[in-house]
Amino acid sequence: MDESRVYGQQHICCKVESCVYNDLRNGRCTLESITVQPNCDCHSGEAADECWCGDYKCKD
């Protein structure tokens, strides 16, 4: 098993600059875990169409 994929060893990278949890300096999410939720029931195979971070919060 690839050690980088073992539970508890993940790093959450983030490029969503508008999210309050994004550490812009390091490109990392500051949450310990995230919830990935379905975006639609479209089955397009494209990540942007099918899923999104359920923990996203817009910066004020």
C-alpha positions as MATLAB code, in Angstrom:
seq = 'MDESRVYGQQHICCKVESCVYNDLRNGRCTLESITVQPNCDCHSGEAADECWCGDYKCKD';
ca = [
       0.000    0.000    0.000;
       1.263    3.501   -0.838;
       2.150    5.083    2.544;
       1.047    8.545    1.333;
      -2.522    7.224    1.088;
      -2.724    5.677    4.555;
      -5.435    7.179    6.783;
      -3.898    9.740    9.112;
      -0.995   10.522    6.800;
      -2.818   12.639    4.233;
      -2.107   16.258    3.506;
      -5.015   18.363    2.321;
      -3.830   20.727   -0.389;
      -6.107   23.588   -1.389;
      -6.106   26.091   -4.236;
      -9.437   27.741   -3.340;
      -8.260   31.188   -2.288;
     -11.737   32.305   -1.177;
     -12.017   29.578    1.501;
     -11.446   30.621    5.102;
      -9.593   27.343    5.810;
      -7.004   27.839    3.064;
      -3.500   28.708    4.286;
      -2.532   30.708    1.201;
       1.143   30.796    2.111;
       1.447   27.013    2.136;
      -1.428   26.032   -0.187;
      -2.843   23.796    2.535;
      -6.234   23.332    4.135;
      -6.090   24.040    7.877;
      -8.835   21.506    8.685;
      -7.782   18.102   10.039;
     -10.224   16.420    7.657;
     -12.718   17.372    4.967;
     -16.037   16.016    3.784;
     -16.236   15.427    0.037;
     -19.841   15.652   -1.111;
     -21.560   14.906   -4.408;
     -22.267   18.021   -6.439;
     -24.886   16.492   -8.679;
     -26.129   13.157   -9.975;
     -24.541   13.763  -13.364;
     -21.828   11.039  -13.595;
     -19.743   13.068  -16.054;
     -16.420   11.817  -14.749;
     -15.215   15.402  -14.239;
     -14.250   16.279  -10.655;
     -15.619   19.818  -10.934;
     -18.998   18.443  -12.026;
     -19.296   15.615   -9.527;
     -17.884   16.634   -6.149;
     -16.986   19.519   -3.879;
     -15.656   20.175   -0.380;
     -18.589   20.164    2.008;
     -16.612   22.127    4.603;
     -15.993   25.165    2.384;
     -16.605   28.539    4.034;
     -16.126   31.800    2.179;
     -13.853   34.381    3.754;
     -15.664   37.473    5.031;
];
